[in-house]
Amino acid sequence: MTAARSVGPEPDAPLLIACALRIEELALRSGHRRGAPEGYAVLRSGMGPRAAERAVARSLEEPRMRGAAVLATGFCAGLVPGMHPGDLVVAEETRDPRGAVDCVATERLAEALARAAPGRTVHTGPLIGSDHVVRGQERAHLRATGAIAVDMESAATLWTAAHTGDRTGPRPVAAVRVIVDAPEHELVRIGTVRGGISAFRVLRAVLPAFYEWHRSSLLPRR
């Protein structure tokens, strides 16, 4: 089952940015807030797909957030040779065993990220969900499905967002991840090495791109 790309956004819908880790939340809360939309909120769900599902569903049931656009973000593992820590991934769709959810305005989002983080490579493609940290040969198996990156929460976050609430049309959703771990740069622990520091700085810098995506998601679709 795939959520439709056409979107009927609600006027003045808030923006919910969901992440999993404390270090990701710190980057988002310490980032540039100028231009943040009315009702902007950062949600730390905790690690794993089930934690993400529960936290996002609870947040979207709050009256002020029921019409929110949802953007999943944080760190991820790249699957494509040549990726580097600090590169950005914009999901065209997220996938998990339940199916795929199409993301909204991915080209505009990728362009906004390139402006917010000049010099960083922005990759676009499918983002796959996992219920565990992916290592070694498992990367190649996931890459064979066509996915370019993997994380534990984005697919669950967007699936929950797409199937929660009483909106009149599909909810605008997106996923942006910063690579900390790549085929030639496999890390032992996130946040304890140079790649994690680089990813933290990138995540903190790209908040304006998230706001720009949110504004574009409110425009009427033709």
Disulfide bonds with the S-S distance in Angstrom:
none
